[in-house]
Amino acid sequence: MSTVYEATVTAPVNIAVIKYWGKRDSALILPTNSSLSVTLSQDHLSTRTTIRASPEFTTDRLWLNGVEEDIAASKRLVNSITTARKLRKALELRQQNDGIATVPLSQWRIHVCSENNFPTAAGLASSASGYAALVSALGTLYKLPQTTSELSRVARVGSGSACRSMFGGFVAWQAGVADDGNDSLAVQVASREHWPELQALILVASDKKKAISSTAGMQTTVETSALFAERVRTVVPQRMEDMKAAIAARDFPRFAEITMRDSNQFHAVCLDTYPPISYMNDTSRAIAGLVHAFNASRGRVAAAYTYDAGPNAVIYALSTDMRDLVELVTYCFPREECVLPEAFYPDPFSVFASPDQAGLHLSDPAVVKLAETIGKFPAGSVRRIIHTEVGDGPRVLPASQSLLNDAGMPKRARE
């Protein structure tokens, strides 16, 4: 039986607390400012990718969630694969020069099969986990000697935020200054074990496609926003240092305030763009108001919201406050009777849609009073709820979890 050259990897989603917005080089995806994110658990949000290389394959092929896609149609995908192949070719040449037998994997075509474990209509960007899984699988298949930070540059040319999904825990994407992007890479600020009490609640307010893509929005902002220029020059550098210090000290109030202020300013920059860009909707703003009301009722900063280029909220809170927060959110944003949201709750929570519908009750009198004050929003305003926690980086899976069959074709394919 011939040897199968294959790797299967899962990679996580990350949510930025210091936002990346704007490129100084679109081809290399070099950002105008550094950013910092929290990696979320792969038990709830991840991309699994299998890559096989074979001399029998006649062309590179890709399947996403069971549907075949045209690799050549995506310049960024081609760039990532080509860059990884160059690194493998360099390794093969070194091995040959040292008299070490080598398999010419860099010359073989590949089959790539990739699936998300979260709903494709959940309104969550999958490019970060997708490209991180792709590059991690290529690195494993090709046995590349590069460090994770060095490989993050390969993920970056596919999707900027993907470089941060190459690590678990808390991750900084250093903007760098070099024209070739050599110093624009990701580094881990702290591991997931550093702050296990930190949890996240994702509220999907819309699963519709954005009217203005992030790529188009970034370009217009860079060209037209005076506020953006000030953000890049003075605000972000200081916030990066302040956020690193807050994480190091596990100082949640400081972490939360910086997170919310940076989210607010990011969306203010979007509104300062000409013509203005508005990614948040009425539900987004209502959730932000709920968080501030929750903090006021606690007499401290107990939760923090953040919004990327879309209406969906991510709320951070410590485990000691999360249950009350979940109960408040599900009370104020009840589900539609005919639609069961996709919801994932790790222990000690169970799956539920809303307190009144699932037999749960608001246990804290202060939360009861707050819920009555806020009231209920229209059913279905929040379409899905995902409760998760800080997670690890890409995981290499055993061959038994491959997405490809013996012939190198998807086990689950759709016409």
Helices and strands as residue ranges (DSSP letters): E 5-12, E 14-18, E 23-25, E 30-31, E 35-39, E 46-54, E 61-64, E 67-69, G 71-73, H 75-97, G 105-107, E 109-116, H 127-141, H 148-156, G 160-166, E 170-173, E 186-190, G 192-194, E 198-204, H 214-224, H 226-230, I 231-235, H 236-249, H 252-272, H 282-298, E 303-307, E 313-318, H 319-332, E 343-344, H 355-358, H 365-374, E 384-389, E 395-397, G 399-401
